[in-house]
Amino acid sequence: MHTLLGAARPDDCYTWPEKEHIDASTVNLVVSRQRRKLAREGIEVRIDTISRDGYQLTSPTFD
């Protein structure tokens, strides 16, 4: 499962769709908090930073 947050493609998922501009420090703070919450709960997903694009939520693949 992959979801980009804050990217500029029409099929992407936006965290704040009603806003035209969100300060980068606000986004960084929210992503940081979400990473900590996921780790604390033992949820095995990653929020990766995609340079100049946004963030990607990645779940592990099981063989």
DSSP file (Angstrom, degrees, kcal/mol; ACC not computed):
  #  RESIDUE AA STRUCTURE BP1 BP2  ACC     N-H-->O    O-->H-N    N-H-->O    O-->H-N    TCO  KAPPA ALPHA  PHI   PSI    X-CA   Y-CA   Z-CA
    1    1 A M              0   0    0      0, 0.0    58,-0.8     0, 0.0     2,-0.4   0.000 360.0 360.0 360.0 129.6    0.0    0.0    0.0
    2    2 A H  E     +A   58   0A   0     56,-0.1     2,-0.4    54,-0.1    56,-0.2  -0.997 360.0 173.2-131.5 132.4    1.4    3.4   -1.0
    3    3 A T  E     -A   57   0A   0     54,-0.5    54,-1.5    -2,-0.4     2,-0.4  -0.972  18.5-149.3-138.6 123.7   -0.1    6.8   -0.3
    4    4 A L  E     -A   56   0A   0     -2,-0.4     9,-1.1    52,-0.2     2,-0.5  -0.757  10.1-154.8 -91.5 137.4    1.6   10.1   -1.1
    5    5 A L  E    S+Ab  55  13A   0     50,-1.7    50,-0.9    -2,-0.4     9,-0.2  -0.952  73.7   3.7-113.8 121.7    0.8   13.0    1.2
    6    6 A G  S    S+     0   0    0      7,-0.7    -1,-0.2    -2,-0.5     2,-0.1   0.600  90.2 136.5  87.7  11.3    1.2   16.5   -0.2
    7    7 A A        -     0   0    0      6,-0.3    -1,-0.3    48,-0.1    47,-0.1  -0.416  58.8-121.5 -89.2 169.8    2.2   15.7   -3.7
    8    8 A A  S    S+     0   0    0     -2,-0.1    -1,-0.1    45,-0.1    46,-0.1   0.025  71.9 108.2-104.9  27.0    0.9   17.4   -6.8
    9    9 A R  S >  S-     0   0    0      1,-0.1     3,-1.7     4,-0.1    -2,-0.1  -0.821  71.6-125.3-103.5 146.3   -0.7   14.5   -8.8
   10   10 A P  T 3  S+     0   0    0      0, 0.0    -1,-0.1     0, 0.0    -2,-0.0   0.741 106.4  53.7 -64.8 -24.0   -4.5   14.2   -9.1
   11   11 A D  T 3  S+     0   0    0      2,-0.1     2,-0.1    -3,-0.0    -3,-0.0   0.352  88.2 107.4 -92.7   7.8   -4.7   10.6   -7.7
   12   12 A D  S <  S-     0   0    0     -3,-1.7     2,-0.5    -5,-0.1    -7,-0.1  -0.423  72.0-115.7 -85.2 160.5   -2.7   11.4   -4.5
   13   13 A C  B     -b    5   0A   0     -9,-1.1    -7,-0.7    -2,-0.1     2,-0.4  -0.827  27.7-154.8 -96.7 129.4   -4.2   11.7   -1.0
   14   14 A Y        -     0   0    0     -2,-0.5    -9,-0.1    -9,-0.2   -10,-0.0  -0.874  14.7-155.4-108.9 137.9   -4.0   15.1    0.6
   15   15 A T  S    S+     0   0    0     -2,-0.4    -1,-0.1     1,-0.3     3,-0.1   0.871  98.4  25.4 -74.4 -38.6   -4.0   15.6    4.4
   16   16 A W  S >  S+     0   0    0      1,-0.1     3,-1.4     3,-0.1    -1,-0.3  -0.666  70.4 164.9-124.6  74.6   -5.4   19.1    4.0
   17   17 A P  T 3  S+     0   0    0      0, 0.0    -1,-0.1     0, 0.0    -2,-0.1   0.754  73.7  58.8 -66.5 -22.8   -7.3   19.2    0.7
   18   18 A E  T 3  S+     0   0    0     -3,-0.1     2,-0.4     2,-0.0    -2,-0.0   0.551  93.6  80.5 -83.7  -6.3   -9.1   22.4    1.6
   19   19 A K    <   -     0   0    0     -3,-1.4     3,-0.2     1,-0.1    -3,-0.1  -0.815  60.5-159.2-104.8 139.8   -5.9   24.4    2.0
   20   20 A E  S    S+     0   0    0     -2,-0.4     2,-0.4     1,-0.3    -1,-0.1   0.852  83.3  19.0 -81.1 -36.4   -3.9   25.9   -0.8
   21   21 A H        -     0   0    0      2,-0.0     2,-0.4     0, 0.0    -1,-0.3  -0.991  61.6-173.2-140.3 129.9   -0.6   26.2    1.1
   22   22 A I        -     0   0    0     -2,-0.4     5,-0.0    -3,-0.2    -6,-0.0  -0.983  36.4-109.0-119.5 132.1    0.5   24.5    4.3
   23   23 A D    >>  -     0   0    0     -2,-0.4     4,-1.7     1,-0.1     3,-0.8  -0.328  22.4-129.2 -59.9 136.7    3.7   25.5    6.0
   24   24 A A  H 3> S+     0   0    0      1,-0.3     4,-2.7     2,-0.2     5,-0.2   0.833 107.6  58.1 -59.0 -34.7    6.4   22.9    5.6
   25   25 A S  H 3> S+     0   0    0      1,-0.2     4,-2.0     2,-0.2    -1,-0.3   0.844 104.0  52.8 -67.1 -31.3    7.1   23.0    9.4
   26   26 A T  H <> S+     0   0    0     -3,-0.8     4,-2.3     2,-0.2    -2,-0.2   0.928 111.1  46.0 -66.0 -45.5    3.5   22.1   10.1
   27   27 A V  H  X S+     0   0    0     -4,-1.7     4,-2.7     1,-0.2     5,-0.2   0.926 112.0  51.2 -63.0 -45.5    3.7   19.1    7.8
   28   28 A N  H  X S+     0   0    0     -4,-2.7     4,-2.4     1,-0.2    -1,-0.2   0.896 110.3  49.8 -59.5 -41.1    7.0   18.0    9.3
   29   29 A L  H  X S+     0   0    0     -4,-2.0     4,-2.3     2,-0.2    -1,-0.2   0.932 112.1  46.6 -63.7 -47.0    5.6   18.2   12.8
   30   30 A V  H  X S+     0   0    0     -4,-2.3     4,-2.4     1,-0.2    -2,-0.2   0.917 113.9  47.9 -63.5 -44.1    2.5   16.1   11.9
   31   31 A V  H  X S+     0   0    0     -4,-2.7     4,-2.5     2,-0.2    -1,-0.2   0.907 110.7  51.9 -64.4 -41.6    4.5   13.5   10.1
   32   32 A S  H  X S+     0   0    0     -4,-2.4     4,-2.0    -5,-0.2    -1,-0.2   0.919 110.9  47.6 -60.2 -44.4    7.0   13.3   13.0
   33   33 A R  H  X S+     0   0    0     -4,-2.3     4,-2.4     1,-0.2    -1,-0.2   0.906 111.4  50.6 -63.6 -41.7    4.1   12.8   15.5
   34   34 A Q  H  X S+     0   0    0     -4,-2.4     4,-2.6     2,-0.2    -2,-0.2   0.898 107.9  52.8 -64.9 -39.9    2.6   10.1   13.3
   35   35 A R  H  X S+     0   0    0     -4,-2.5     4,-2.3     1,-0.2    -1,-0.2   0.924 110.9  47.5 -59.4 -44.6    5.9    8.2   13.0
   36   36 A R  H  X S+     0   0    0     -4,-2.0     4,-2.7     2,-0.2    -2,-0.2   0.908 111.7  50.1 -64.7 -41.9    6.2    8.2   16.8
   37   37 A K  H  X S+     0   0    0     -4,-2.4     4,-2.0     2,-0.2     6,-0.2   0.920 111.1  48.7 -62.9 -44.0    2.6    7.0   17.3
   38   38 A L  H  X>S+     0   0    0     -4,-2.6     5,-2.3     1,-0.2     4,-0.5   0.923 113.7  46.7 -61.9 -44.5    3.1    4.2   14.8
   39   39 A A  H ><5S+     0   0    0     -4,-2.3     3,-1.0     1,-0.2    -2,-0.2   0.913 110.8  52.0 -64.0 -43.1    6.3    3.1   16.4
   40   40 A R  H 3<5S+     0   0    0     -4,-2.7    -1,-0.2     1,-0.3    -2,-0.2   0.862 111.7  46.6 -62.1 -36.7    4.8    3.3   19.9
   41   41 A E  H 3<5S-     0   0    0     -4,-2.0    -1,-0.3    -5,-0.2    -2,-0.2   0.508 112.0-120.1 -84.3  -4.9    1.8    1.1   18.8
   42   42 A G  T <<5 +     0   0    0     -3,-1.0     2,-0.5    -4,-0.5    -3,-0.2   0.742  54.5 160.9  73.5  22.3    4.1   -1.4   17.1
   43   43 A I      < -     0   0    0     -5,-2.3     2,-1.8    -6,-0.2    -1,-0.2  -0.668  38.6-136.8 -81.1 125.3    2.5   -0.9   13.7
   44   44 A E        +     0   0    0     -2,-0.5     2,-0.3    -3,-0.1    -1,-0.1  -0.483  62.4 107.4 -89.3  70.2    4.8   -2.1   11.0
   45   45 A V        -     0   0    0     -2,-1.8     2,-0.4    14,-0.2    14,-0.2  -0.945  53.3-142.6-134.3 159.5    4.5    0.7    8.4
   46   46 A R  E     -C   58   0A   0     12,-2.7    12,-2.9    -2,-0.3     2,-0.7  -0.937   6.5-148.8-121.9 146.8    6.9    3.4    7.4
   47   47 A I  E     -C   57   0A   0     -2,-0.4     2,-0.3    10,-0.2    10,-0.2  -0.942  27.9-167.3-109.4 105.4    6.4    7.0    6.5
   48   48 A D  E     -C   56   0A   0      8,-3.0     8,-2.6    -2,-0.7     2,-0.5  -0.719  19.9-125.2 -96.2 143.3    9.1    7.8    4.0
   49   49 A T  E     -C   55   0A   0     -2,-0.3     2,-0.7     6,-0.2     6,-0.2  -0.771  19.2-157.7 -85.6 125.5   10.1   11.2    2.8
   50   50 A I  E >>  -C   54   0A   0      4,-2.9     4,-2.4    -2,-0.5     3,-2.4  -0.917  27.9-116.9-106.2 109.7   10.0   11.5   -1.0
   51   51 A S  T 34 S-     0   0    0     -2,-0.7     4,-0.0     1,-0.3    -2,-0.0  -0.164  90.3  -6.3 -52.9 129.7   12.2   14.4   -2.0
   52   52 A R  T 34 S+     0   0    0      1,-0.1    -1,-0.3     2,-0.1    -3,-0.0   0.596 131.4  67.1  62.0  15.3   10.3   17.2   -3.7
   53   53 A D  T <4 S-     0   0    0     -3,-2.4     2,-0.4     1,-0.3    -2,-0.2   0.660  96.6-112.2-130.4 -42.3    7.1   15.1   -3.7
   54   54 A G  E  <  - C   0  50A   0     -4,-2.4    -4,-2.9   -47,-0.1     2,-0.3  -0.991  50.5 -35.7 143.9-134.7    5.8   14.5   -0.2
   55   55 A Y  E     -AC   5  49A   0    -50,-0.9   -50,-1.7    -2,-0.4     2,-0.4  -0.936  40.0-151.3-132.1 152.2    5.5   11.4    1.9
   56   56 A Q  E     -AC   4  48A   0     -8,-2.6    -8,-3.0    -2,-0.3     2,-0.6  -0.989   7.9-147.4-128.7 126.6    4.8    7.8    1.2
   57   57 A L  E     -AC   3  47A   0    -54,-1.5   -54,-0.5    -2,-0.4     2,-0.5  -0.835  24.1-172.9 -91.8 121.3    3.2    5.3    3.6
   58   58 A T  E     -AC   2  46A   0    -12,-2.9   -12,-2.7    -2,-0.6   -56,-0.1  -0.964  11.9-160.8-123.7 126.7    4.7    1.9    3.1
   59   59 A S        -     0   0    0    -58,-0.8   -14,-0.2    -2,-0.5     2,-0.0  -0.769  33.9 -99.9-100.2 151.5    3.5   -1.3    4.6
   60   60 A P        -     0   0    0      0, 0.0     2,-0.4     0, 0.0    -1,-0.1  -0.325  31.3-128.2 -68.9 151.0    5.8   -4.4    4.7
   61   61 A T        -     0   0    0      2,-0.0     2,-0.5    -2,-0.0     0, 0.0  -0.829  17.5-144.6 -98.5 140.5    5.3   -7.1    2.2
   62   62 A F              0   0    0     -2,-0.4     0, 0.0     1,-0.1     0, 0.0  -0.904 360.0 360.0-108.9 129.4    5.0  -10.6    3.4
   63   63 A D              0   0    0     -2,-0.5    -1,-0.1     0, 0.0    -2,-0.0   0.453 360.0 360.0 -82.1 360.0    6.5  -13.5    1.5
